[in-house]
């Protein structure tokens, strides 16, 4: 479980990062609150994850949202969850 959380955190910081904090060590936990809900969405499908990412960008961050980035990141999160779930079973 800890490995999955860290892997999703890495995806959020290095692939998503809508506010540009990946190079700021003090902000390494900036997206941690979203990991749990994203893990739950990842059990559904890519659309659920990308929709959640867009909701976060728009309602929590006040950004316009980037559909292409949200879809790419959702695919990465789904891949991580599936890969690690297979390893952990």
N, CA and C of each residue as an Amber inpcrd file, in Angstrom:
protein
   267
   0.8260000  -1.1940000   0.0000000   0.0000000   0.0000000   0.0000000
   0.8720000   1.2610000   0.0000000   1.8960000   1.2560000   0.8350000
   2.7640000   2.4280000   0.9140000   3.4580000   2.6860000  -0.4290000
   3.8200000   1.5990000  -1.1040000   4.4610000   1.7290000  -2.4090000
   3.5010000   2.3530000  -3.4300000   2.2320000   1.9800000  -3.3640000
   1.2350000   2.5370000  -4.2820000   1.0200000   4.0270000  -4.0100000
   0.9340000   4.3810000  -2.7370000   0.7680000   5.7910000  -2.3700000
   1.9430000   6.6040000  -2.8960000   3.1610000   6.1000000  -2.7050000
   4.3410000   6.8170000  -3.1700000   4.3630000   6.9170000  -4.6960000
   3.9780000   5.8620000  -5.3660000   3.9680000   5.8790000  -6.8300000
   2.9680000   6.9020000  -7.3630000   1.7910000   6.9770000  -6.7530000
   0.7890000   7.9620000  -7.1830000   1.2810000   9.3720000  -6.8600000
   1.8840000   9.5330000  -5.7080000   2.4530000  10.8310000  -5.3380000
   3.4660000  11.2830000  -6.3790000   4.3150000  10.3670000  -6.8180000
   5.3130000  10.6930000  -7.8440000   4.6540000  11.1140000  -9.1550000
   3.5940000  10.4210000  -9.5380000   2.8670000  10.7810000 -10.7590000
   2.2810000  12.1860000 -10.6180000   1.6770000  12.4490000  -9.4760000
   1.0630000  13.7630000  -9.2730000   2.1070000  14.8770000  -9.3080000
   3.2370000  14.6510000  -8.6840000   4.2770000  15.6890000  -8.6460000
   5.0010000  15.8710000  -9.9730000   5.2170000  14.7940000 -10.7010000
   6.0710000  14.8850000 -11.8790000   5.3330000  14.8660000 -13.2110000
   4.0890000  14.3920000 -13.2160000   3.3320000  14.3670000 -14.4700000
   2.1480000  15.3410000 -14.4550000   1.5570000  15.5230000 -13.3030000
   0.3680000  16.3870000 -13.2070000   0.7910000  17.7930000 -12.8090000
   1.1370000  18.0380000 -11.5850000   1.6970000  19.2740000 -11.0360000
   1.1250000  20.5600000 -11.6410000  -0.1800000  20.7830000 -11.5260000
  -0.7880000  21.9600000 -12.1570000  -0.3380000  23.2970000 -11.5690000
   0.1950000  23.2830000 -10.3440000   0.6430000  24.5560000  -9.7640000
   2.1660000  24.6870000  -9.7330000   2.8740000  23.7250000 -10.3150000
   4.3160000  23.8330000 -10.4860000   5.1490000  23.7870000  -9.2200000
   4.9000000  22.8010000  -8.3660000   5.6550000  22.7050000  -7.1170000
   6.6750000  21.5620000  -7.0910000   6.8170000  20.8350000  -8.1770000
   7.6520000  19.6270000  -8.1470000   9.1070000  19.9020000  -7.7820000
   9.6090000  21.0870000  -8.0460000  11.0000000  21.4020000  -7.7350000
  11.1700000  22.0550000  -6.3700000  10.1070000  22.1530000  -5.6150000
  10.1500000  22.7830000  -4.2920000  10.0440000  21.6950000  -3.2220000
  11.1570000  21.3190000  -2.5970000  11.1420000  20.2350000  -1.6070000
  10.1270000  20.4310000  -0.4710000   9.9110000  21.6590000  -0.0450000
   8.9670000  21.9120000   1.0460000   7.5160000  21.6730000   0.6370000
   7.2680000  21.5640000  -0.6540000   5.9040000  21.3530000  -1.1440000
   5.6850000  19.9230000  -1.6370000   6.5680000  19.0130000  -1.2530000
   6.4650000  17.6390000  -1.7550000   5.1790000  16.9380000  -1.3170000
   4.4990000  17.4710000  -0.3130000   3.2530000  16.8650000   0.1490000
   2.0130000  17.6170000  -0.3500000   2.2100000  18.5230000  -1.2740000
   1.1350000  19.4060000  -1.7480000  -0.0960000  18.6540000  -2.2430000
   0.0950000  17.5250000  -2.8980000  -1.0240000  16.8030000  -3.4990000
  -1.4220000  15.5450000  -2.7260000  -0.8340000  15.3400000  -1.5620000
  -1.0820000  14.1150000  -0.7960000  -2.5610000  13.8990000  -0.4580000
  -3.3010000  14.9540000  -0.2080000  -4.7140000  14.8160000   0.1630000
  -5.5540000  14.2070000  -0.9620000  -5.0460000  14.2400000  -2.1710000
  -5.8030000  13.7350000  -3.3180000  -5.5230000  12.2640000  -3.6080000
  -4.5000000  11.6950000  -2.9880000  -4.0830000  10.3260000  -3.3090000
  -5.1860000   9.3140000  -2.9940000  -5.7680000   9.3700000  -1.8230000
  -6.8280000   8.4220000  -1.4500000  -8.0070000   8.4430000  -2.4070000
  -8.5880000   9.6200000  -2.6530000  -9.7050000   9.6710000  -3.6010000
  -9.3140000   9.2030000  -5.0100000  -8.0900000   9.4910000  -5.4260000
  -7.6500000   9.0450000  -6.7500000  -7.4950000   7.5310000  -6.7890000
  -7.0190000   6.9430000  -5.7060000  -6.9060000   5.4780000  -5.6540000
  -8.2840000   4.8330000  -5.7740000  -9.2700000   5.4200000  -5.1010000
 -10.6350000   4.8860000  -5.1930000 -11.1840000   5.0410000  -6.6090000
 -10.9480000   6.1910000  -7.2250000 -11.4130000   6.4140000  -8.6000000
 -10.7280000   5.4760000  -9.5740000  -9.4710000   5.1450000  -9.2800000
  -8.7060000   4.2700000 -10.1810000  -9.2930000   2.8690000 -10.2540000
 -10.0880000   2.4960000  -9.2770000 -10.7490000   1.1910000  -9.3090000
 -11.8630000   1.1720000 -10.3370000 -12.2920000   2.3530000 -10.7720000
 -13.3700000   2.4500000 -11.7540000 -12.7860000   2.4920000 -13.1620000
 -12.3570000   3.6730000 -13.6130000 -11.8000000   3.7650000 -14.9620000
 -11.0510000   5.0860000 -15.1390000 -10.4450000   5.2360000 -16.3120000
  -9.6560000   6.4260000 -16.6240000 -10.5110000   7.6860000 -16.5530000
 -11.7440000   7.6090000 -17.0280000 -12.6110000   8.7900000 -16.9980000
 -12.8830000   9.2660000 -15.5730000 -13.0670000   8.3390000 -14.6510000
 -13.3260000   8.7180000 -13.2580000 -12.1230000   9.4570000 -12.6780000
 -10.9270000   8.9670000 -12.9920000  -9.7140000   9.6000000 -12.4770000
  -9.5010000  10.9650000 -13.1290000  -9.6380000  11.0410000 -14.4450000
  -9.4190000  12.3280000 -15.1200000 -10.4690000  13.3550000 -14.7000000
 -11.7080000  12.9050000 -14.5120000 -12.7520000  13.8270000 -14.0360000
 -12.4040000  14.3740000 -12.6520000 -11.9170000  13.5130000 -11.7800000
 -11.5370000  13.9570000 -10.4410000 -10.3700000  14.9400000 -10.4990000
  -9.3860000  14.6630000 -11.3330000  -8.2640000  15.5920000 -11.4790000
  -8.7480000  16.9630000 -11.9560000  -9.6700000  16.9750000 -12.8890000
 -10.2080000  18.2440000 -13.3900000 -11.0170000  18.9760000 -12.3210000
 -11.7670000  18.2410000 -11.5410000 -12.5160000  18.8590000 -10.4450000
 -11.5560000  19.5130000  -9.4620000 -10.4930000  18.8090000  -9.1380000
  -9.4970000  19.3630000  -8.2100000  -8.8880000  20.6320000  -8.7870000
  -8.4830000  20.5600000 -10.0600000  -7.8730000  21.7360000 -10.6990000
  -8.8340000  22.9250000 -10.7020000 -10.0650000  22.6660000 -11.0370000
 -11.0240000  23.7640000 -11.2120000 -11.5930000  24.2710000  -9.8890000
 -12.0580000  23.3740000  -9.0370000 -12.7550000  23.8350000  -7.8310000
 -11.8200000  24.0950000  -6.6550000 -10.7720000  23.3310000  -6.5300000
  -9.8730000  23.5200000  -5.3900000  -8.7370000  24.4850000  -5.6820000
  -8.2930000  24.5010000  -6.9380000  -7.1260000  25.3200000  -7.2890000
  -7.4900000  26.5740000  -8.0760000  -8.7180000  26.6400000  -8.5410000
  -9.1510000  27.8070000  -9.3060000  -8.4950000  27.9190000 -10.6690000
  -8.0940000  26.7870000 -11.2290000  -7.4570000  26.7540000 -12.5430000
  -8.4790000  26.3430000 -13.5950000  -8.1880000  26.6090000 -14.8700000
  -9.1400000  26.2280000 -15.9160000  -9.2180000  24.7190000 -16.1400000
  -8.1930000  23.9950000 -15.7660000  -8.1710000  22.5460000 -15.9860000
  -7.6130000  22.2180000 -17.3600000  -6.8840000  21.1450000 -17.4260000
  -6.2520000  20.7150000 -18.6690000  -6.6870000  19.2780000 -18.9460000
  -7.6600000  19.1240000 -19.8430000  -8.2330000  17.8070000 -20.1290000
  -7.1880000  16.8150000 -20.6370000  -6.3260000  17.2500000 -21.5450000
  -5.3110000  16.3300000 -22.0860000  -4.3690000  15.8390000 -20.9960000
  -3.9030000  16.7650000 -20.1640000  -3.0070000  16.3730000 -19.0770000
  -3.7450000  15.4630000 -18.1030000  -4.9790000  15.7910000 -17.7710000
  -5.7520000  14.9710000 -16.8370000  -5.9120000  13.5460000 -17.3650000
  -6.1420000  13.4020000 -18.6430000  -6.2890000  12.0690000 -19.2340000
  -4.9700000  11.3040000 -19.1900000  -3.8770000  11.9670000 -19.5550000
  -2.5520000  11.3080000 -19.5050000  -2.2090000  10.8650000 -18.0870000
  -2.4390000  11.7460000 -17.1300000  -2.1250000  11.4360000 -15.7360000
  -3.0440000  10.3290000 -15.2230000  -4.2980000  10.3710000 -15.5880000
  -5.2360000   9.3130000 -15.1970000  -4.7630000   7.9650000 -15.7110000
  -4.3100000   7.9210000 -16.9420000  -3.7890000   6.6710000 -17.5040000
  -2.5750000   6.1910000 -16.7250000  -1.7060000   7.1100000 -16.3240000
  -0.5260000   6.7440000 -15.5350000  -0.9350000   6.2050000 -14.1690000
  -1.8910000   6.8580000 -13.5370000  -2.3480000   6.4110000 -12.2200000
  -2.9910000   5.0360000 -12.3080000  -3.8310000   4.8300000 -13.2980000
  -4.4640000   3.5160000 -13.4920000  -3.3950000   2.4460000 -13.7050000
  -2.3950000   2.7420000 -14.5140000  -1.3200000   1.7800000 -14.7720000
  -0.5600000   1.4330000 -13.4970000  -0.2620000   2.4410000 -12.6940000
   0.4440000   2.2210000 -11.4270000  -0.3950000   1.3640000 -10.4910000
  -1.6610000   1.7070000 -10.3440000  -2.5390000   0.9640000  -9.4450000
  -2.6640000  -0.4910000  -9.8940000  -2.8570000  -0.7070000 -11.1670000
  -2.9970000  -2.0840000 -11.6730000  -1.7060000  -2.8730000 -11.4980000
  -0.5770000  -2.2430000 -11.8280000   0.7140000  -2.9310000 -11.7260000
   0.9940000  -3.3220000 -10.2730000   0.8250000  -2.3820000  -9.3770000
   1.1320000  -2.6560000  -7.9730000   0.1060000  -3.5630000  -7.3220000
  -1.1460000  -3.4910000  -7.7460000  -2.1700000  -4.3990000  -7.2140000
  -1.8430000  -5.8330000  -7.6080000  -1.3440000  -6.0160000  -8.8250000
  -0.9650000  -7.3530000  -9.2900000   0.2100000  -7.8760000  -8.4960000
   1.1870000  -7.0220000  -8.2500000   2.3690000  -7.4250000  -7.4950000
   2.0100000  -7.7640000  -6.0520000   1.1220000  -6.9880000  -5.4560000
   0.7750000  -7.1590000  -4.0550000  -0.2110000  -8.2980000  -3.8050000
  -0.8280000  -8.8430000  -4.8650000  -1.7910000  -9.9260000  -4.6460000
  -1.1110000 -11.2730000  -4.5610000
